[in-house]
């Protein structure tokens, strides 16, 4: 089994401390201590605390990497199965990132820096929506998704549902985990058939 790299150990320590203590109480000195390194070691891998926090968030984004090929999956598997995969990955990401994101929202200066860095890297929740919408458009062209569906709206509903469930769990300390019913309901709509619309 591969040993975690220095960078991975620093990120894991930062994520754990942020989850346990919150942003206001987490210092680079404490992150270094928990990771088992000196504080200057952090700065060999990250420009500053904000850069480290962005990396903690980005480290939870393998689901974005997995989504990058989603439009190319059009026509393979089932639409429902593909969207369930997306929803499960998104839900897991939001479960991990909401505590860090909430801490960042509490610090206006840090939030401004994070927004700028996310824009610069073209990251953020809007990327997941764009990729899901592109996938749905590709499925529309293949006739596997109704032409009546607005891909951007459907993508927002799916990603938003994943975020909301994770937010409730983080805020209340409990709540429903992602269920495949979210995708099934999105796909089948709210009306029994087209004639009642």
N, C-alpha and C positions, 0 to 999 in steps of 0.2 A: 504494500500500500504506500502510495506517495505521501511524503511529508509535506505539510503546508509550507508555502514560501513565506518569506518575511512579510511581504505585502499582504498575503492572505491572512496571516496571523494578526497583523495590525487591523485589517478590516473586520475580522471576527471580534476582536477585542472592542473596537469602537461600536460595532452593532450591539454587542451585549451590554456595554455600559449605557448606551443611549436608551436601550429598552428598559434597563433597570433603574437608571437615575435621571434620565431626561437630559436634554441638551445643556441646560443652564448649569448643571453640576458636573458635566464631563469636560475634563481638560486634556490637552495633549499629553501632559505629564502622566495622568492617570491611565490614558490609553496605552502609552508606552510601557508603563509598569505592568498592566494586565497582560499585554502582549509578550512581555519578557525582554524588552529592549530598552535602550536609552532613548530619551526624547529626540536627540538629533537624528536617530535612525528614521523616525517618522518623516523628517524633512528630506530624506534621500528619496522618498517615494511619493511625497505629496507636498505641494507648494505651501499650503497652510491648512488650518482646521477646516475651512469651508471646502477646500479641494478634497480632503479626506472624507467629509460628509457626503459630498457628491459621489465619491467613489463607493461609499457604503450603499447609497441608493442605486448606483449603476450596477454594482455587484449583484443586486437583486433583480437585474434586468435580463437574465438569460432568456426570459420569456420573450423579450423584444427580439433577441437574436433568433429565437425559434420562430417568431412571427414573420421574420423578414422573407421567408420563403412561402408564406401562406398563400399569396396570390398565385404562385406557381402550382400549388396543390389543387387548384380548381379542376374539377373533373375526376379527382381521385378520391377514394373512400366515399364517405357520405358527407353531405353538408352538415348534418347534425353531428356526426362524429368529429369532423374537423372543428366545428364551433365549440363542442364540449372540451376538446383539447385546449383550445384558446382560453376558454373560461376557467378551466382548472389551473392553467399556468398563471393567468392574470390574477385569479383569487389568491393563489399562493404568494405572488409578488406583493399584492396589496396588504396581505396579512403581515408580511415582513417589513414593508416600507412605511406604513401609516404611522407607527410610533416615531420614526425618524422624521418623516414629513411633517408631523404635527409639531415636533420640536422646532423645526426650521420655520414654520409659520409663526411661531411665537417671537422670533427675532427678525424684525423688519429689515435690518441691514443684510443679514445672512440670506433672507428670502430673496432680496433683490439680486444678490450675488449668485444665488442658486438659479434663479430664473435666467439670468444672463448666460450662465454656463450651460444650462439646459438648451437654451436657444442656439448657442454656439455649436453645441454637439448634436443639434436636432433630435433631442431626446425629450421625454415627458409623456404624459398620458395621451396626448393628441397623436403621437406616433402609432400607438396601438390601434386607436380608432381609424387612422388612415389606412393601416395595413388590413384591418378587418374589412373596411369599406371596399378597398381594392379587390380583396378576395371575393366579396359578395358581387361586385360588378362583373368579375370574371365568371362567376357561376351564373349570373344572369345571362351573359352572352352564350353560355352553354345550355340555357333553358332549365337549369337545376334550381334557380331562385326566380320567383315571380318578377315580372317586369314592373309590377306595381310597387315593389319594395324600394324604399329610398335607402341605398346602402349606408350613407352617412348616419341616418337616423337609427337604423338597425344596429350599426356598430356602436353608436353612443349608448343605446339601450343595453347592449350586452356588456360592454366594458363598464358602464355606469352601475349595472346591477352587481357586478363583481366588486367594484369599489365600495358600494353601499354596504354590502354584507360584511366586508372586512372592517369598514368604519364602525358599524354597530358592534361587532365583536371587540374592537379596540376600545371603544367608548364605554360600553356597558360591562366589559369583562367576560361577556358570553354572548351567544347569539348563533344563528344558523350558519353552518358552513355552506360553501357552494354546493348546490345540488344541480344535477343534470336537468331538473324540471325547468330551470330558468331558460335553458336553450330550447327545450321542447316547446315551452309556451311562446317564446319569441318566434320560432319557426311556424307554429300552427296558428298563431294569431289569436284574437279574442272572439272572433265570430265563428259560428259553426261551419259556414261555407260562404262562397263568394256571392251567392244569391241574396244573402241578408245584409250585405254591406251597403 
